[in-house]
Amino acid sequence: MSFEVTWYPKSEPHGPARQSKSFNGSTPVTVGRASDCDVAIADTAASRLHARLELKGNEIEITDAESANGTLLEGIEITKAIWPKGAKVQIGDYVLEVVQGESAVEAARTSVRVAPSQGDFPPPEFSQVAVSVGALKATGHVVDEVEYAAIGGGLGSFIWVDHLRCYGVPASKIRAIGVDPEPHGKYERLCRYSQIPRHERLRSNSISTPDNIWGFPGYASRETWRALKKRNWSGFKYVMQVFGEPTLAESYTPQAGDVFESIEKEARRISWDKIWTAGRVIKVRKTDDGRYAIAYRVPSEFADGGQRNKFVVARYIHIAMGYPASRYLDDLQTFKREYPTSQRVINAYEQHDSIYGDLEKNGGIVLVRGRGIVASRILQRVNEARSKNKDIRVLHIMRSRIAEGKKYDLARRYAAHDIEYQPFNWPKACWGGTLRERLQKATPDERLALLKTWGGTTTADRADWDAILREGKESGWYRAFFGDVESIKLKDGRIETKLESSQGFKEEVRLDADYVIDCTGLIADLEANTVLKDMIDTYSLARNPASGRGPEQRLSGLKVANTFEVEGLRNGSGRAYAAGVMTLNGPYAAVDSFLGLQYSALRSVDDLARSRAADVSSMGPLRSASQWLKWCKGVTP
């Protein structure tokens, strides 16, 4: 059974970049940026292996291959789905269409089950600013009515739901809509791609515990207890580290595996499997009775032959959808357009383990862009590869030198190797101290100035990372360069980078490398998320001001109250709350951290308790103590 795939830039459907290719359907068809993909897409937003196509009887199934930026089928992000006849797939700025051979088309016409068009949902009734729940029910689609709904289904949703459960809300009254059954699934993938496996430590502290709303016992106490149970008395070092940090000891950070396993355990305790609903949210609307309607589509792998297009209606909603995508610098995007099949330039948040395997086998030069925490981990991984092959060198590009760290009042950040160091991505007082209070009371413009002073790119002050840089400089395998990149191109099988140096006199520096790893981060632009963009446009939601420039730019988040309510979405007695990067530059600095997600959940659920929302009890001393004991015993709230 044959089929033909056509792909082209969205802006030029009939331009010179339009291509078509036929396949016999005997083997899966690979789609991505890599030159060896069957459908090679010249777009920086496409992962090297982005998706797979496979014939399933008379239908074509498309599967997202854990891509960095997702695969859209008729505007809806999918993980696996049947590709309906006439539907379009979007990967980055490219559109893909598929046409089956004559025999396949005829078979599809006579098939008992015909895949419905994904473009007919949500129905026209959902185009109104305020929709009628009765009209939604009349469409014949499933309408599930609950009190609380969490949109996103990731860590932000999980932490909010965990608070609701501890405050007394039964699992039957909560829905969390997402595509990954494990709330930490996407976060763990990003960690793994950026070379932070489960045995490595995260940039977080002992009391930032997504599985425990009280923060005690923290990860250091738990790690100490596990060691002592094995009669390993050196385990005391973890709690002593907490008491001595950061002056007398390095700041304690938990192992990624400990964090993920604790989340999995808490998910079982609060009955997350009964709360989580498989689905990709398409749109959100206010209803005419003071609630919210959420239109979502169940991914095909979870549909089990039932309806896929559904609604959830809730009185209170929470939105935490994470980072929309990974980000390439402008010059790297230009390179990707000019050399679409090259696999030598990647983003650190893409899967790229093969690079280290090649370096270990053949040696080579790696050019690292960026100076933050991800760059530090990538340098550590390259150093691990050097233990197997000493013929590996590193060129490290940063925009400018740093002689001393930023200063605020009497405090100044430590700086070395032209990098600013501090334990976490914000000063610790931003989480729960005086800086948090100051930011909360500030005006929008004052907040912008404070965030600019407190923020910036930093990395953790770890002795092993410092030793890597010192040894690399002394041995000559590591060199740092400073300036703005003028161009990057493929030359004689290697990557040539032209740099306008900022060291002393302005001069042009040419750097040749086998690989370029971009460590400049993830996109925080809300409009890159179609659900958020639709809400912003439909309800004219206010935004926070943006600050910074270049790769350090912090794009504006939704304007939220100190309770993290999106006041522009208020609907009678209904309330909408937000958390995470979509609230950047608001009343809290560290919104994209574990503790930041916990703080926003605490403020929003406390607000629900004050407004006497259904089943939300006040968390007084007695209730807090009893719920904490239940947590310790692993008993359902």
Backbone hydrogen bonds, N-H to C=O, Kabsch-Sander energy under -0.5 kcal/mol:
donor,donor_aa,acceptor,acceptor_aa,energy
3,F,23,F,-2.3
4,E,99,V,-3.5
5,V,21,K,-2.8
6,T,97,E,-2.8
7,W,19,Q,-2.5
8,Y,95,V,-1.9
10,K,93,D,-3.5
12,E,9,P,-1.0
15,G,12,E,-1.6
18,R,15,G,-1.5
19,Q,7,W,-2.6
21,K,5,V,-2.1
23,F,3,F,-2.8
29,V,53,L,-3.0
30,T,28,P,-0.5
31,V,51,A,-2.8
32,G,39,V,-2.3
33,R,47,S,-2.6
34,A,48,R,-1.9
35,S,341,T,-1.3
37,C,34,A,-1.5
39,V,30,T,-2.4
40,A,38,D,-0.6
41,I,32,G,-2.8
41,I,39,V,-0.6
42,A,40,A,-0.5
43,D,41,I,-1.7
46,A,43,D,-1.4
50,H,31,V,-2.5
50,H,48,R,-0.6
51,A,31,V,-2.3
52,R,63,T,-2.2
53,L,29,V,-2.7
54,E,61,E,-2.2
56,K,59,E,-3.7
58,N,56,K,-0.6
59,E,56,K,-1.6
61,E,54,E,-3.2
61,E,59,E,-0.5
62,I,81,A,-3.0
63,T,52,R,-2.6
64,D,79,T,-2.8
65,A,50,H,-2.7
66,E,64,D,-1.0
71,T,78,I,-0.6
72,L,90,Q,-2.4
73,L,76,I,-3.3
74,E,72,L,-0.6
74,E,88,K,-2.9
76,I,73,L,-1.4
78,I,71,T,-2.6
81,A,62,I,-2.3
83,W,60,I,-3.6
86,G,98,V,-0.5
87,A,84,P,-1.8
89,V,96,L,-2.4
90,Q,72,L,-3.0
91,I,94,Y,-2.4
94,Y,91,I,-2.1
95,V,8,Y,-3.0
96,L,89,V,-3.3
97,E,6,T,-2.9
99,V,4,E,-2.5
101,G,2,S,-3.2
105,V,101,G,-2.5
106,E,102,E,-2.5
107,A,103,S,-2.0
108,A,104,A,-2.3
109,R,105,V,-1.8
110,T,106,E,-1.4
111,S,107,A,-0.8
114,V,112,V,-0.7
115,A,113,R,-0.5
120,D,117,S,-0.9
121,F,118,Q,-0.6
126,F,123,P,-2.3
127,S,124,P,-2.2
128,Q,125,E,-0.8
131,V,286,K,-2.6
133,V,131,V,-0.5
136,L,132,S,-1.8
137,K,133,V,-2.2
138,A,134,G,-1.8
139,T,135,A,-0.6
139,T,136,L,-1.0
140,G,137,K,-1.4
141,H,136,L,-0.6
142,V,309,N,-0.6
144,D,142,V,-0.5
144,D,311,F,-2.6
145,E,143,V,-0.6
146,V,144,D,-0.5
146,V,313,V,-2.6
147,E,173,K,-0.8
148,Y,173,K,-2.2
149,A,316,Y,-2.2
150,A,175,R,-3.1
151,I,149,A,-0.5
151,I,318,H,-3.6
152,G,150,A,-0.6
152,G,177,I,-2.1
154,G,320,A,-0.5
158,F,154,G,-2.6
159,I,155,L,-2.6
160,W,156,G,-1.8
161,V,157,S,-2.7
162,D,158,F,-2.6
163,H,159,I,-1.9
164,L,160,W,-2.4
165,R,161,V,-2.6
166,C,162,D,-2.1
167,Y,163,H,-2.0
168,G,165,R,-1.2
169,V,164,L,-2.5
173,K,170,P,-1.7
174,I,171,A,-1.7
175,R,148,Y,-1.9
176,A,275,I,-2.1
177,I,150,A,-2.8
178,G,176,A,-0.5
178,G,277,T,-2.0
185,G,182,E,-2.1
188,E,184,H,-2.8
189,R,185,G,-1.9
190,L,186,K,-2.3
191,C,187,Y,-2.2
192,R,188,E,-2.8
193,Y,189,R,-2.8
194,S,190,L,-2.0
195,Q,192,R,-1.4
196,I,191,C,-3.1
200,E,197,P,-1.5
202,L,254,P,-2.5
204,S,202,L,-1.7
208,S,205,N,-0.8
209,T,207,I,-1.7
212,N,209,T,-2.1
215,G,212,N,-0.9
219,Y,206,S,-2.3
222,R,218,G,-2.1
223,E,219,Y,-2.5
224,T,220,A,-2.4
225,W,221,S,-2.5
226,R,222,R,-2.3
227,A,223,E,-1.8
228,L,224,T,-2.6
229,K,225,W,-2.1
230,K,226,R,-0.7
230,K,227,A,-0.8
231,R,228,L,-2.1
232,N,227,A,-2.7
233,W,231,R,-1.0
235,G,232,N,-2.0
236,F,233,W,-1.5
237,K,234,S,-2.1
238,Y,235,G,-1.5
239,V,235,G,-0.5
240,M,236,F,-2.2
241,Q,237,K,-1.9
242,V,238,Y,-1.4
243,F,239,V,-1.8
244,G,240,M,-1.7
245,E,241,Q,-1.4
248,L,244,G,-2.7
249,A,244,G,-1.0
256,A,200,E,-3.3
257,G,198,R,-2.9
259,V,255,Q,-1.8
260,F,256,A,-2.5
261,E,257,G,-2.5
262,S,258,D,-1.9
263,I,259,V,-2.0
264,E,260,F,-2.2
265,K,261,E,-1.9
266,E,262,S,-2.3
267,A,263,I,-2.5
268,R,264,E,-1.5
269,R,265,K,-1.7
270,I,266,E,-2.3
271,S,268,R,-0.9
272,W,267,A,-3.0
274,K,271,S,-1.5
275,I,271,S,-0.9
275,I,272,W,-0.6
276,W,272,W,-3.3
277,T,176,A,-3.3
279,G,178,G,-2.3
280,R,297,R,-2.4
281,V,279,G,-0.6
282,I,295,A,-3.5
283,K,295,A,-1.2
285,R,293,A,-2.6
286,K,129,V,-1.0
287,T,291,R,-2.5
288,D,131,V,-2.3
290,G,287,T,-1.0
292,Y,314,A,-2.3
293,A,285,R,-3.4
294,I,312,V,-3.0
295,A,283,K,-2.6
295,A,293,A,-0.5
296,Y,294,I,-0.5
296,Y,310,K,-2.6
297,R,280,R,-1.9
298,V,308,R,-2.9
300,S,80,K,-1.4
301,E,80,K,-0.6
302,F,299,P,-2.1
303,A,299,P,-0.7
303,A,300,S,-0.8
304,D,300,S,-0.6
306,G,303,A,-2.1
310,K,296,Y,-2.7
310,K,308,R,-0.7
311,F,142,V,-2.6
312,V,294,I,-1.9
313,V,144,D,-2.9
314,A,292,Y,-2.3
315,R,146,V,-0.6
315,R,147,E,-0.5
316,Y,147,E,-2.4
317,I,575,R,-2.3
318,H,149,A,-2.1
319,I,577,Y,-2.6
320,A,151,I,-2.5
320,A,318,H,-0.5
325,A,523,I,-0.7
327,R,521,G,-1.7
333,Q,329,L,-2.2
334,T,330,D,-2.2
335,F,331,D,-1.9
336,K,332,L,-2.2
337,R,333,Q,-1.9
338,E,334,T,-2.0
339,Y,335,F,-2.8
342,S,339,Y,-1.5
346,I,516,V,-2.4
348,A,518,D,-2.8
350,E,347,N,-2.4
355,I,352,H,-1.4
356,Y,352,H,-0.6
356,Y,353,D,-0.7
357,G,353,D,-1.5
358,D,354,S,-2.3
359,L,355,I,-2.4
360,E,356,Y,-2.5
361,K,357,G,-1.4
362,N,358,D,-3.4
363,G,359,L,-2.4
364,G,391,D,-2.5
366,V,393,R,-2.6
367,L,515,Y,-3.1
368,V,366,V,-0.6
368,V,395,L,-2.9
369,R,517,I,-2.4
370,G,397,I,-1.8
373,I,458,T,-0.7
376,S,372,G,-1.8
377,R,373,I,-1.9
378,I,374,V,-2.5
379,L,375,A,-2.5
380,Q,376,S,-1.9
381,R,377,R,-2.3
382,V,378,I,-2.5
383,N,379,L,-2.2
384,E,380,Q,-1.9
385,A,381,R,-1.8
386,R,382,V,-1.7
387,S,383,N,-0.8
387,S,384,E,-0.7
388,K,385,A,-1.6
389,N,385,A,-1.2
392,I,390,K,-1.0
393,R,364,G,-2.4
394,V,477,W,-3.5
395,L,366,V,-2.8
396,H,479,R,-2.8
397,I,368,V,-2.6
397,I,395,L,-0.6
398,M,396,H,-0.5
398,M,481,F,-2.5
405,G,413,R,-0.9
408,Y,411,A,-2.7
411,A,408,Y,-2.3
413,R,406,K,-2.4
414,Y,421,Y,-0.8
416,A,419,I,-2.2
419,I,416,A,-1.6
421,Y,414,Y,-3.1
422,Q,459,T,-1.8
430,C,427,P,-2.4
431,W,428,K,-1.5
432,G,428,K,-0.8
433,G,429,A,-1.3
436,R,429,A,-1.8
437,E,433,G,-1.7
438,R,434,T,-2.4
439,L,435,L,-2.3
440,Q,436,R,-2.2
441,K,437,E,-1.6
442,A,438,R,-0.8
442,A,439,L,-0.6
447,R,443,T,-2.9
448,L,444,P,-1.9
449,A,445,D,-1.8
450,L,446,E,-2.4
451,L,447,R,-3.0
452,K,448,L,-1.9
453,T,449,A,-1.7
454,W,450,L,-2.8
455,G,451,L,-2.3
458,T,456,G,-0.5
459,T,420,E,-1.8
462,R,460,A,-1.5
466,D,462,R,-2.3
467,A,463,A,-2.3
468,I,464,D,-1.8
469,L,465,W,-1.9
470,R,466,D,-2.4
471,E,467,A,-2.7
472,G,468,I,-2.5
473,K,469,L,-2.3
474,E,470,R,-2.4
475,S,471,E,-2.7
476,G,472,G,-1.3
477,W,472,G,-0.8
478,Y,472,G,-1.8
479,R,394,V,-2.0
481,F,396,H,-3.2
483,G,398,M,-1.7
484,D,500,E,-1.7
486,E,498,K,-3.0
487,S,498,K,-1.2
489,K,496,E,-2.4
491,K,489,K,-0.5
491,K,494,R,-3.2
494,R,491,K,-1.7
495,I,513,A,-3.2
496,E,489,K,-3.4
496,E,494,R,-0.6
497,T,495,I,-0.6
497,T,511,L,-3.0
498,K,487,S,-2.8
498,K,496,E,-0.5
499,L,497,T,-0.6
499,L,509,V,-3.4
500,E,484,D,-3.0
501,S,499,L,-1.0
501,S,507,E,-2.9
502,S,482,F,-2.1
504,G,502,S,-0.9
507,E,501,S,-0.5
509,V,499,L,-3.3
511,L,497,T,-2.7
511,L,509,V,-0.5
513,A,495,I,-2.0
514,D,365,I,-2.2
515,Y,365,I,-1.7
516,V,344,R,-2.9
517,I,367,L,-2.7
518,D,346,I,-2.8
518,D,516,V,-0.6
519,C,369,R,-2.4
519,C,517,I,-0.6
523,I,325,A,-3.7
526,L,524,A,-0.6
528,A,525,D,-1.7
529,N,526,L,-2.0
530,T,528,A,-0.6
533,K,529,N,-2.7
534,D,530,T,-2.0
535,M,531,V,-1.9
536,I,532,L,-2.7
537,D,533,K,-2.6
538,T,534,D,-2.8
539,Y,535,M,-2.4
540,S,536,I,-0.7
541,L,536,I,-1.0
544,N,557,G,-3.2
547,S,554,R,-1.5
552,E,549,R,-1.5
553,Q,550,G,-1.8
554,R,547,S,-2.1
555,L,553,Q,-0.8
557,G,584,L,-1.5
558,L,582,M,-3.7
559,K,542,A,-2.4
560,V,558,L,-0.5
561,A,565,E,-2.3
564,F,561,A,-2.4
566,V,576,A,-3.0
567,E,565,E,-1.3
569,L,566,V,-2.3
570,R,567,E,-1.4
571,N,574,G,-1.6
574,G,571,N,-2.5
575,R,315,R,-1.3
577,Y,317,I,-2.5
578,A,564,F,-2.2
579,A,319,I,-1.7
582,M,579,A,-0.6
583,T,580,G,-2.1
584,L,581,V,-1.7
586,G,583,T,-1.1
586,G,588,Y,-0.5
591,V,589,A,-1.5
593,S,590,A,-1.1
597,L,593,S,-2.3
598,Q,594,F,-2.1
599,Y,595,L,-2.8
600,S,596,G,-2.3
601,A,597,L,-1.9
602,L,598,Q,-2.6
603,R,599,Y,-2.5
604,S,600,S,-2.3
605,V,601,A,-2.7
606,D,602,L,-2.3
607,D,603,R,-1.7
608,L,604,S,-1.8
609,A,605,V,-2.2
610,R,606,D,-2.3
611,S,607,D,-1.8
612,R,609,A,-1.3
613,A,608,L,-2.6
616,V,613,A,-1.7
617,S,167,Y,-2.8
617,S,615,D,-0.9
620,G,618,S,-1.4
624,S,620,G,-2.8
625,A,621,P,-2.4
626,S,622,L,-2.4
627,Q,623,R,-2.7
628,W,624,S,-2.2
629,L,625,A,-2.1
630,K,626,S,-1.8
631,W,627,Q,-2.1
632,C,628,W,-2.5
633,K,629,L,-1.9
634,G,630,K,-0.8
634,G,631,W,-0.9
635,V,630,K,-2.7
